Amino acid sequence: MKKKLDLFNFFFSSAAVVILIGVIAKILEWPSQDLLITLGLSIEAVVFALSSIKFVEAKKTEQGATEKTLSKMVEGLNPLKVIKDNDTSDELVVGETKPNISESFPAKNSTIHDSIQFEKYSISKFEKMNLINVSKDFYYQPDWFVLSEEDYDSLKKLIFQLFGKNLPAKSEHLFLKNSPIQLPDYSLSDLELLSPSKLSSKSLSLLIKSFKLAKFQDFLSNFILQETNDEISIRLRKKTETQVYYESKSLVAGYIETHYKNKLIKAPLLSNVEALIPLKGNELIRHLIDIVKLKELDKLNGLVELTSNQPDLLKMYLVNKIGPIEFNTTTNNELDLLIPFTKLLLTLNDTIVAKNSLNKLLTLKINKNTIISLEDVVYYKDIQIYFGEQNEYNLSVNDLFTSHELGLISYFEGVIELIESNAVIENEAIRKLFGLNKHNTIEELHNKMNRSISIHQDGIPKAGQIAFNLLYKQFSK
């Protein structure tokens, strides 16, 4: 046998000898002690550096798995499939017996893991399949296997028709569930519609049911359902589109088809579809209020009509969308908003809420520096105010308010006339809303006077105002 010198071992051992001699030299204090130790350690360092470099042969095994290849693997592993006898080409079915081999078969109720053991497919052997590349047309959703055989077969065809994905056969579920093969995570949101397609109501119900089983509630985030001439279609949703649900013959239908026909897409009138869509009923009307712009007067007036028979809560949502309004009595520019605003308040069932909202949200700008509200208006029937059982005490209204304050009512009278002439509303209904259908009470005069003292007089009352307060306290009870 031919021998070969191991160079690494030679240099490694030689360096060790040099180091040992260097240590002896160090102990005996020879002149060359440092040189010997340095030389030995340097050789060791070089040997270790070179020995760290090692080349190995790399093997890469990669396999693409499709539904067909997975099916073949199932046939080989599932104990309920046909298997081959080692000594003959005849097929042997589980449950049948043959001489000398019956004891080697697993029981009928054996698990997939037992089947793998029986077929001599060890877990370590399948671990290599973690590198599997599953084909793009394969799709696995374990929650769908609870469907009946008929429904699953129909879903299998439907998923391929709509999304070009192949579902595994239902018989392969047990293998896929228990096999150590590591499949990718499949998300329903990743399904991409191949093209617009027609669906029967039965197919649509099955699709919705399947997505619900997989706990995917946002089914319509990517798709749009439409019904035309009794045909249901499904297509990709455009960014500008929103799926909504409403009855065909309703005020909402007329409003949407007039103003948002290409943006708010009506869904088929099916109960299982309705459950998927949040924008329906009052929520749909609230959405319409949210998206309307105050400059879009046609849409705004349409919403006033649309909400006329809705609950007060929805009406107030639109009222607060329009208001507050600062009406300029010189330019009348805000009249286009004031008219629908007034109409809407008149439809409220709660008249107190309507009046309070008007007082809060409407102000009049009568000149550059003066803005007034209904709380500033004095509307008393007489010039004199009387107190006492026999009206023995009296004060003039002019002692309580300035002529300017007493004349503020004329501005609101003018606004009422403007609304009446530009909208089909009776003057009396508008005056009632504004609270000008009846005169102020003594209590209302007292509150208005004290408000004026606080705002315009820095809290300092005049003589007539002091007298009024004293008389009010004495006789108001």
C-alpha positions in Angstrom: 0.0 0.0 0.0 1.4 3.4 -1.0 1.8 5.9 1.9 1.3 9.6 1.7 2.7 12.2 4.0 0.0 14.2 6.0 1.3 17.7 5.7 -1.2 19.3 8.1 -0.3 16.8 10.8 3.4 17.3 10.1 3.3 21.1 10.5 0.8 20.9 13.4 3.0 18.5 15.4 6.3 20.3 14.4 4.9 23.6 15.7 3.9 21.9 19.0 7.5 20.6 19.4 8.9 24.1 18.7 6.5 25.6 21.3 7.6 23.0 23.9 11.3 23.7 23.3 10.5 27.4 23.6 8.8 26.7 27.0 11.9 24.8 28.2 14.1 27.7 27.0 11.8 30.1 28.9 12.2 28.1 32.1 16.0 27.9 31.7 16.2 31.4 30.4 18.0 30.6 27.2 18.7 33.6 24.9 16.5 32.2 22.1 13.4 31.6 24.3 11.2 34.3 22.8 12.1 33.5 19.2 11.2 29.7 19.7 7.8 30.4 21.3 6.9 33.1 18.7 7.9 30.8 15.8 6.0 27.8 17.2 2.8 29.8 17.8 3.0 31.4 14.3 3.2 28.0 12.6 0.2 26.7 14.7 -1.8 29.8 13.6 -1.1 29.2 10.0 -2.0 25.5 10.3 -5.4 26.3 12.0 -6.2 28.9 9.4 -5.6 26.5 6.5 -7.5 23.6 8.2 -10.6 25.8 8.5 -11.0 25.8 4.7 -13.0 22.8 3.6 -15.0 22.1 0.5 -18.0 19.8 0.5 -20.2 18.6 -2.3 -23.7 20.2 -2.1 -26.8 18.5 -3.4 -30.1 20.4 -4.0 -33.3 18.5 -4.4 -36.4 20.5 -5.4 -39.7 19.2 -6.3 -42.8 20.9 -7.6 -46.1 19.7 -6.1 -49.4 20.0 -7.8 -52.8 18.5 -7.0 -51.9 15.5 -9.2 -48.5 14.9 -7.4 -50.2 15.2 -4.0 -52.9 12.8 -5.1 -50.2 10.2 -6.1 -48.6 10.6 -2.7 -51.9 10.1 -1.0 -52.5 6.9 -3.0 -49.1 5.6 -1.7 -49.7 6.6 1.9 -53.5 6.2 2.6 -54.2 2.8 4.0 -57.6 2.8 2.3 -56.0 2.9 -1.1 -54.8 -0.1 -3.2 -51.3 -1.2 -2.4 -48.8 -3.5 -4.1 -47.6 -6.9 -2.7 -43.8 -7.2 -2.6 -43.7 -10.6 -4.2 -46.4 -10.3 -6.9 -47.9 -7.8 -9.3 -51.5 -8.6 -8.1 -53.3 -5.8 -6.3 -54.1 -6.2 -2.7 -56.9 -4.3 -1.0 -56.9 -3.7 2.8 -59.2 -6.2 4.4 -58.3 -9.0 2.0 -55.9 -11.7 3.1 -53.1 -13.5 1.3 -50.8 -16.3 2.4 -47.8 -15.2 4.5 -48.5 -11.4 4.3 -51.8 -10.8 6.1 -50.1 -10.0 9.4 -48.0 -7.2 7.9 -51.0 -5.0 7.0 -52.2 -2.2 9.2 -55.7 -2.2 10.7 -58.6 -0.6 8.9 -58.9 2.2 11.4 -55.1 2.9 11.5 -54.0 6.6 11.4 -52.1 8.3 8.5 -49.0 8.2 10.7 -49.4 4.4 11.1 -49.8 4.2 7.3 -46.6 6.1 6.8 -44.8 3.8 9.2 -46.3 0.7 7.5 -45.2 1.9 4.0 -41.7 2.6 5.5 -42.0 6.4 4.9 -40.2 7.8 7.9 -40.9 11.3 9.2 -37.3 12.3 8.5 -37.8 11.3 4.9 -40.7 13.6 4.5 -39.0 16.5 6.2 -37.1 17.0 3.0 -40.4 18.0 1.4 -40.3 21.3 3.4 -38.5 22.6 0.3 -41.5 21.7 -1.9 -42.6 24.3 -4.4 -46.4 24.1 -4.6 -47.8 25.1 -8.0 -49.6 28.4 -8.4 -52.9 26.8 -9.3 -53.1 24.7 -6.1 -55.2 26.0 -3.2 -55.8 24.4 0.2 -58.4 25.7 2.7 -58.9 23.1 5.5 -62.2 24.7 6.8 -64.0 23.8 3.5 -63.7 20.0 4.1 -66.7 20.2 6.5 -68.9 20.8 3.4 -70.9 17.9 2.1 -69.5 15.9 -0.8 -71.9 17.5 -3.2 -71.2 21.1 -2.0 -67.4 20.5 -2.0 -67.4 19.2 -5.5 -69.5 22.2 -6.6 -67.1 24.6 -4.7 -64.1 22.9 -6.4 -65.5 23.7 -9.8 -66.6 27.2 -8.7 -63.1 28.1 -7.3 -61.5 27.0 -10.5 -64.0 28.9 -12.7 -63.6 32.1 -10.8 -60.0 32.1 -9.5 -58.2 29.4 -11.6 -57.3 27.5 -8.4 -57.4 23.7 -8.0 -58.7 22.4 -4.7 -57.5 19.0 -3.5 -60.0 16.1 -3.6 -62.0 15.8 -0.4 -60.6 12.3 0.1 -57.1 13.8 0.4 -58.0 16.0 3.4 -56.9 13.6 6.1 -53.5 13.1 4.5 -53.0 16.9 4.0 -54.1 17.6 7.6 -51.8 15.0 9.2 -48.9 14.9 6.8 -45.6 16.5 7.8 -45.5 18.2 4.4 -45.5 21.9 5.1 -47.9 23.7 2.8 -47.9 27.5 2.4 -50.4 29.7 4.3 -53.4 30.3 2.0 -55.3 33.6 2.5 -58.7 34.2 1.0 -57.7 37.8 0.4 -55.1 36.5 -2.1 -57.7 35.0 -4.4 -57.7 37.0 -7.7 -60.8 36.9 -9.9 -59.8 35.8 -13.4 -62.6 37.8 -15.2 -66.2 38.9 -14.6 -68.4 35.9 -14.3 -72.0 35.0 -14.0 -73.3 33.2 -10.9 -76.5 31.4 -10.0 -78.0 32.4 -6.7 -77.2 28.8 -5.5 -73.5 29.2 -6.5 -73.3 32.6 -4.8 -74.8 31.2 -1.6 -72.3 28.4 -1.6 -69.4 30.8 -2.2 -70.6 33.1 0.7 -71.1 30.1 3.0 -67.6 28.8 2.2 -65.9 32.1 2.9 -67.8 32.3 6.1 -66.6 28.9 7.1 -63.1 30.1 6.6 -63.9 33.1 8.9 -63.3 35.6 6.1 -66.0 38.3 6.7 -64.6 40.9 4.3 -65.8 39.0 1.2 -66.7 42.1 -0.7 -63.5 44.1 -0.1 -62.2 43.0 -3.5 -65.3 42.1 -5.4 -68.5 43.7 -6.6 -71.8 41.8 -6.9 -74.4 43.0 -9.4 -77.8 41.8 -10.6 -78.9 42.7 -14.1 -82.0 41.2 -15.8 -82.2 38.5 -13.1 -78.6 37.5 -13.6 -76.0 37.8 -10.9 -72.4 38.7 -11.8 -69.2 39.0 -9.8 -66.3 41.3 -10.9 -63.3 43.1 -9.4 -64.1 46.2 -7.4 -62.8 49.5 -8.6 -61.2 51.9 -6.1 -64.0 54.4 -6.5 -66.8 51.8 -6.0 -68.7 50.8 -2.8 -71.1 47.9 -2.4 -74.4 49.0 -0.9 -77.8 47.3 -0.2 -81.2 48.8 -0.7 -84.7 48.0 -2.0 -85.2 48.7 -5.7 -88.3 50.8 -5.3 -87.4 53.3 -2.6 -86.4 56.9 -2.1 -82.8 55.7 -1.5 -82.8 53.8 -4.8 -83.9 56.9 -6.7 -81.4 59.2 -5.0 -78.4 56.8 -5.5 -79.3 56.1 -9.1 -79.5 59.8 -9.8 -76.3 60.9 -8.1 -74.1 57.9 -7.4 -75.0 55.3 -10.0 -71.3 54.5 -10.9 -70.0 54.7 -7.3 -72.5 53.0 -5.0 -73.3 49.6 -6.6 -76.5 47.9 -5.6 -76.1 44.3 -4.4 -78.5 41.5 -5.3 -81.5 41.3 -2.9 -80.5 38.1 -1.1 -80.6 37.7 2.6 -77.1 36.1 2.8 -75.7 39.0 0.7 -77.4 41.6 2.9 -75.6 40.1 6.0 -72.3 40.9 4.3 -72.9 44.6 3.6 -72.6 47.2 6.3 -74.0 50.0 4.2 -77.7 49.4 4.3 -80.7 51.0 6.0 -79.9 53.9 8.3 -76.1 53.3 7.9 -76.4 53.8 4.2 -78.2 57.1 4.7 -75.6 58.2 7.2 -72.9 57.4 4.6 -74.8 59.5 2.0 -74.7 62.4 4.5 -71.0 61.9 5.1 -70.0 62.0 1.5 -72.2 64.9 0.3 -70.6 68.3 -0.1 -72.4 71.5 0.9 -71.8 73.0 -2.5 -73.6 70.1 -4.2 -77.1 71.7 -3.7 -79.0 69.1 -5.8 -77.6 66.3 -3.7 -78.2 68.2 -0.4 -81.8 69.0 -1.3 -82.3 65.4 -2.3 -81.0 64.3 1.1 -83.5 66.6 2.9 -86.3 64.9 1.0 -84.8 61.5 1.6 -84.5 61.9 5.3 -88.0 63.5 5.7 -89.5 60.2 6.8 -86.5 59.0 8.8 -85.9 59.1 12.5 -85.0 62.5 14.1 -81.5 61.1 14.9 -80.7 60.9 11.2 -82.3 64.3 10.5 -80.2 65.9 13.2 -77.1 64.2 11.7 -77.8 66.1 8.4 -78.7 69.3 10.3 -75.3 69.3 12.0 -73.7 68.6 8.6 -75.2 71.8 7.2 -74.9 74.0 10.2 -73.8 76.3 11.8 -74.9 78.9 9.3 -73.9 82.6 9.5 -76.4 84.3 7.2 -75.3 87.6 5.8 -78.4 89.8 5.6 -76.7 92.1 3.1 -75.5 89.5 0.5 -78.0 86.6 1.1 -75.3 84.3 -0.1 -76.1 81.5 2.3 -79.8 81.4 1.4 -79.2 78.2 -0.7 -78.1 76.4 2.6 -80.6 78.2 4.8 -83.6 76.9 2.8 -82.8 73.1 3.1 -81.7 73.7 6.7 -85.1 75.2 7.6 -87.0 72.5 5.7 -85.1 69.8 7.5 -85.8 71.4 11.0 -89.5 71.6 10.1 -89.7 67.8 9.6 -88.4 67.0 13.1 -91.0 65.4 15.3 -89.5 67.0 18.4 -90.3 70.7 17.9 -88.3 71.7 21.0 -85.2 70.1 19.6 -85.9 71.9 16.3 -86.1 75.4 17.9 -83.1 74.8 20.1 -81.1 73.7 17.1 -82.1 76.8 15.1 -81.1 79.1 18.0 -77.8 77.3 18.3 -76.8 76.9 14.7 -78.3 80.1 13.0 -76.8 83.5 13.3 -77.3 86.7 11.3 -74.5 89.0 10.3 -76.1 92.4 10.0 -72.9 94.5 9.5 -69.2 94.1 9.6 -69.0 94.0 13.4 -72.4 92.7 14.5 -73.6 89.1 14.6 -77.0 88.3 16.3 -79.0 85.2 17.2 -82.6 84.6 18.1 -81.7 85.0 21.8 -81.0 88.7 21.1 -84.5 89.4 19.6 -87.0 91.2 21.8 -90.6 90.6 20.8 -93.0 92.0 23.4 -96.6 92.9 22.7 -96.8 96.3 24.5 -94.5 99.3 25.2 -95.3 99.1 28.9 -94.6 96.2 31.3 -97.0 95.9 34.3 -96.5 94.3 37.7 -98.8 93.9 40.8 -102.3 92.6 41.3 -103.8 95.8 40.0 -101.0 96.6 37.5 -100.0 99.4 39.9 -96.4 99.2 38.8 -95.1 99.6 35.3 -91.9 100.1 33.3 -91.3 100.9 29.7 -89.6 98.4 27.5 -87.4 101.2 26.3 -86.0 101.4 29.9 -84.7 97.8 29.6 -83.4 97.6 26.0 -81.9 100.0 23.5 -83.7 101.0 20.3 -81.2 98.9 18.4 -82.0 95.8 20.4 -85.7 96.4 20.0 -85.2 96.7 16.2 -83.3 93.4 15.8 -86.5 91.5 15.1 -86.8 93.2 11.7 -83.7 91.3 10.5 -85.3 87.9 11.3 -88.6 89.0 9.8 -86.7 89.7 6.6 -85.1 86.3 6.6 -88.4 84.6 7.1 -89.8 86.4 4.1 -86.8 85.3 2.0 -87.3 81.7 3.0 -91.1 81.9 2.3 -90.6 83.4 -1.2 -87.9 81.0 -2.2 -89.3 77.8 -0.8 -92.7 76.2 -0.7 -93.2 76.7 3.1 -96.0 78.6 4.9 -95.0 81.8 6.7 -96.7 80.6 9.9 -94.7 77.4 10.0 -91.4 79.3 9.6 -92.4 81.8 12.3 -93.3 79.0 14.7 -89.9 77.4 14.1 -88.2 80.7 14.7 -90.3 81.3 17.9 -91.8 84.5 16.5 -95.4 83.2 16.4 -96.0 84.5 19.9 -94.7 87.4 22.1 -92.1 87.0 24.8 -93.2 86.4 28.3 -92.0 88.4 31.3 -89.6 85.6 32.2 -88.2 85.6 28.6 -87.7 89.4 28.8 -86.0 89.0 32.1 -83.5 86.5 30.7 -82.9 88.5 27.5 -82.3 91.7 29.6 -79.7 90.0 31.9 -78.0 88.5 28.8 -77.7 92.0 27.3 -76.4 93.5 30.6 -73.7 90.7 30.7 -72.6 91.0 27.1 -73.1 94.7 26.2 -72.9 96.5 29.5 -70.0 94.7 31.2 -72.5 93.4 33.9 -73.5 96.9 35.1 -77.3 97.4 35.0 -79.1 100.7 34.4 -81.7 102.2 36.8 -84.7 100.9 34.8 -83.1 97.4 34.6 -82.5 97.4 38.4 -86.1 98.3 39.0 -87.3 95.6 36.6 -85.2 93.0 38.5 -86.6 94.0 41.8 -90.2 94.0 40.6 -89.6 90.6 38.8 -88.3 89.0 42.0 -91.2 90.4 44.0 -94.1 89.5 41.7 -92.9 86.7 39.6 -93.8 84.1 42.3 
